[in-house]
Amino acid sequence: MTLTAQGLCKSYENMLILDHVDIEVVPGSFHGIIGPSGCGKTTLLSLLATLERPESGTLHIDNIDMLKLDQYSLANFRNAHFGFVFQSSYLLLHLDVIQNIALPYDYGVVEKREIIFARVQHLLASLGLAGYDNKRTALLSGGEQQRVAIARALVRNPNIIFADEPTGNLDADNTRVILEYLKKLCHDEGKSVVMVTHDSDAASYCNSIKVLSKL
Amino acid sequence: MMNFWRGICADMRHSFATIRSQWFHTMISVLGIVVSVIAVIVMISINEGNKLTLLQSIRDYGMQTIRIAIDDTHVTHHRRGFSMHDIQHIKAILSEKGIILPLLASKNMPYSLQQYSAQANLYQCSELFFDVEQLHLLRGRPILAYDVENAVNAAIISESIANRYSVDIGDFISIRRSIYQIVGISDTNAMQGDFVILPLSKQTLFSDTFFYNRLVIRVFDTSHILELYSQIQLYFNEIGIPREALEYLVPAQMVEQEENAQKQLNLVLFMVALMSMLSGGINIMNIMLSNLAQQTREIGLKMALGATAERIRRGMLLHAVILTSCAALLGSIAGYGILLLLSLHGSVPIYFSQKAFLIAGFMAVFSGLLFGLYPALRASQIAPMSALKEY
């Protein structure tokens, strides 16, 4: 699935944040977006992920004009094709690990419980969290919580994963584990990752980098 | 459709998980609704109990009767009660629509029974008494035409007298120095307290100089009661008996008045319940709005993962309805307990009405829907990225 954005513009309160930004994300690429604070990295990510609409420009995924889709179709598209990892894990503390990971299934097409369960188990094992199924998320470490968040992002087998500083709150070891896992996803499974970071070490894992500057 | 129900189930699961994880906070937030539900249930049940008790006591007088009594203070030398002429006239008014029973009633008449002396209400009447009053004989026989024609010294006593003094058919009772043989024992029905019924002699019944102080009229068809009642009133008015000299007891009219009064009371109760639910509902809305600030990140996340604005709105509304339903359940259980305690105490007439529980439950759930609407709309308008950026 190829994402192509051209001439994206976005401003907040009459302040231009993004001015005619172009980007192309091809399958299997690990794309980094870097730049100083306030340059619009997260804004660009949210435009690419259809969480916000640009004031001008185009956004296509394969041949679909994403800006022509209504909110309902966009929500369904996000659920089916996108995965999200944020700086904080944003886990729902009143749900256990397995419920958090399976959360995207609550908003998508109906899937059999057995299939969901098998998928969650597979992800937990691949992220080194086997046996964590019914653990309360509040009891997990920061690194474990972020790995659960990655499992949640991958559970619907998305084509593109949007990561907004996914290692920003983690120590060096956990950072390495997470970034290597994301890189492996691109290399082995042909998924695309679009990662916002201001960390040059994290950016070194990317095979394509978009540098934004403050306007 | 499958997705819709799956979504509802998922939202319910999330809602219950939230309630479980914040059960104390939830309890506090729904306390207003719980108290309102209890209040509505108890109010309606007591109101229903009072209404039924009152209506039953009115109906005990006989819904098909019109009772007229002349006030003792208005008895004069010229008008000592209802004359045979009055009775004949009322019979003409009634035509085939009813029958009239004239009575001579004396309150607190002294009597002697075996070695005991006491007082009872005394009714002297014709053999029509049991037909008109529809009293039930527990033992023995009623007053017969034979007793009236032959001036038989027969008496019927109330069950309360028979039980108190352990007397039965065949025993004798002395009233005004005359001895009467007890021939029947009657239940009390609307005639509260102790009473004795004696037959009037035929000579007395048809005497032009005899006056009765009570009239009991049984109307065969209840739809004629009010019409006959107004005609009888008109008659007494025409012959110059002042309105205040007569006491009318028309149960059918009393029931109608009581039912009208109940309608007004029900309206007042409904307004009280509504106010109570409104305050509980506002509390729920307030707490949901304050929770919304904490849930912004969660809502943003759900939207990023594919939840539509409609789905967020529905989830919030469902949460409000689940909260108020839980409150309705708790309130119903507590309300039932309070009603049980009150009914055991016995001083308050209680009617365990399903209606009370249904109304209270419906109002609670409705207030959840009503007051959950605004927080739900607010939640669905949250922009996902800005919600996630806030934290």
Boltz contact constraints between the chains, C-beta under 6 A:
constraints:
  - contact:
      token1: [A, 46]
      token2: [B, 385]
      max_distance: 6.0
  - contact:
      token1: [A, 51]
      token2: [B, 304]
      max_distance: 6.0
  - contact:
      token1: [A, 51]
      token2: [B, 384]
      max_distance: 6.0
  - contact:
      token1: [A, 51]
      token2: [B, 385]
      max_distance: 6.0
  - contact:
      token1: [A, 52]
      token2: [B, 385]
      max_distance: 6.0
  - contact:
      token1: [A, 72]
      token2: [B, 308]
      max_distance: 6.0
  - contact:
      token1: [A, 75]
      token2: [B, 306]
      max_distance: 6.0
  - contact:
      token1: [A, 75]
      token2: [B, 308]
      max_distance: 6.0
  - contact:
      token1: [A, 78]
      token2: [B, 306]
      max_distance: 6.0
  - contact:
      token1: [A, 79]
      token2: [B, 306]
      max_distance: 6.0
  - contact:
      token1: [A, 84]
      token2: [B, 304]
      max_distance: 6.0
  - contact:
      token1: [A, 90]
      token2: [B, 301]
      max_distance: 6.0
  - contact:
      token1: [A, 94]
      token2: [B, 17]
      max_distance: 6.0
  - contact:
      token1: [A, 94]
      token2: [B, 18]
      max_distance: 6.0
  - contact:
      token1: [A, 94]
      token2: [B, 21]
      max_distance: 6.0
  - contact:
      token1: [A, 95]
      token2: [B, 17]
      max_distance: 6.0
  - contact:
      token1: [A, 104]
      token2: [B, 305]
      max_distance: 6.0
  - contact:
      token1: [A, 106]
      token2: [B, 10]
      max_distance: 6.0
  - contact:
      token1: [A, 107]
      token2: [B, 305]
      max_distance: 6.0
  - contact:
      token1: [A, 107]
      token2: [B, 306]
      max_distance: 6.0
  - contact:
      token1: [A, 107]
      token2: [B, 307]
      max_distance: 6.0
  - contact:
      token1: [A, 108]
      token2: [B, 306]
      max_distance: 6.0
  - contact:
      token1: [A, 110]
      token2: [B, 2]
      max_distance: 6.0
  - contact:
      token1: [A, 110]
      token2: [B, 3]
      max_distance: 6.0
  - contact:
      token1: [A, 110]
      token2: [B, 6]
      max_distance: 6.0
